[in-house]
Amino acid sequence: MMLGLIEAAEKRLRGAVRRTPLLFSPFLDQIAGRRVMIKPECLQHTGSFKFRGAMSAVTALDPAERERGVIAFSSGNHAQGVALAARLHRIGATIVMPSDAPAQKIDNTRALGAEVVLYDRATEDRDEIGETLAAERGLTLIRPFDEPQVIYGQGTAGLEIAEQAAEEGIETADVLIPCGGGGLTSGIALALEGRGPGLRARPVEPEGFDDVTRSLASGRIERNDRLSGSLCDAIITPSPGTRTFPVMARLCGPGIVVTEDEALRAMALAFARLKIVIEPGGAVALAAALFHPSQVEGGTVIAVASGGNVDAGVFRMALERFG
């Protein structure tokens, strides 16, 4: 059932979403001690996988509902995905963003034509703000991860991974996925269940914001004590979603936690060896593949590089420290 919904999203997204490749480097293989394949969603439109889910959600709306406009809350990547999807459909978009989000993400969201409403993520509730604005303006709220059509759209990346792995002769592998609320992780896990049963989804999170890893270990939804203060801002959420967590609990292997320095080092290596730009949150899966080999199983690992929207100063810091 879920696979059919992901396949339906894939059909709606044809011609709009980029089919990102699987990349590899023998230098990265040497560091990891196994074959490492990288799925660079940083090359997706708007610089992250989020465009898949946003476009899926917008295209699934009833035309009359879509015409009234959409609203979303996001630290930046979902914001840009929804803003572009709305622009392509010539409808309005309002995006609620934390005031400490990277300046590039805020500027890009505005440049795509969306109205940006800033909030303090340490003291204000983005869900409450988004729901209030949606009710006042008659907008459709597109949640960043705990939204069925968003999950199905993100799952299209999993369909590609399964197909590309088969082309490479990869029958079994851990698929490491940067994880915030779990939309990408659960979507990929559902796609792999149907198309690549030998491939196992594994969520990866930054140290101090490991709510999904702890939730999978305890069997119940756990929350983070802090909601800000990490370079990996793209994947910082209060807790896994009520829709995404049951999927991850059923289909995913244990989570992996990496440090900020490991994410920055992975960014520098991705630039040096693959010539791609990854943001800290988007680099955590590659960091896990390279620097936590004992937590990964099999002779091949697939790491999703989920986004590349990094401020110049942070990228420069990664290259200066580890380049």
C-alpha angles and dihedrals in degrees: 000000000000092000090055091053091050090049089050090053089049090056092050091049098050110123092015103064125059118237098227117210133236110250131194141181128195088218091060091045089057093053093048096042090229141058111293121198119188125206102204105207084162082084092058120108110287088019100277147064089256092090089069094060095038093052091045092054095045094047091049093057122105107257093243091049091047092051091061090062138243139260131202140172120222146141088237120290098069086041092059093042093054092042092054094043089051092047092051089053093044094238133127124265130195116193125196108208134177113253090232094056114123110283091232091060093049092046093047092050091053091045089057088060102260126136108239121212112191125210139175106254092199095058107018133065113234092196091057093047093048095047092047093051091045091054094044095049101032092243128153112243114225107195117213098237115346094070121103097222091045090053091049091049092051088048089067087076087059092053088054092047091052092049095045093046089053090051089054093048093248109149100164130027144132110253108210115207131186103241133203113147092349105252095126094037095050093042093052091043091054092048092049091049089062103031107023111026092168091060116085123203116226123186118223124199140176121260112271093023101065100130094137094049091050092044092054090049095049098037093233136080112278126192133220118246091219131041099194142026103086132110085220090073093146092071101036112119132153094244142330116288124264089238098040099045098063089051092049092045090054101041112021132086121228119303124252124218123208134184126246090247090055090051091050091049090050089052091053092047093048090053094045098044105026102023092230129128117229127180119229095259091046092051099056095092092053088047090054091049093050104036105027102049094148090064093055126078130214138023094283132046127189117209123193115218095204103187146003105196099124128152114246092242094056092045091049089051090054092051094045093050100040109009 
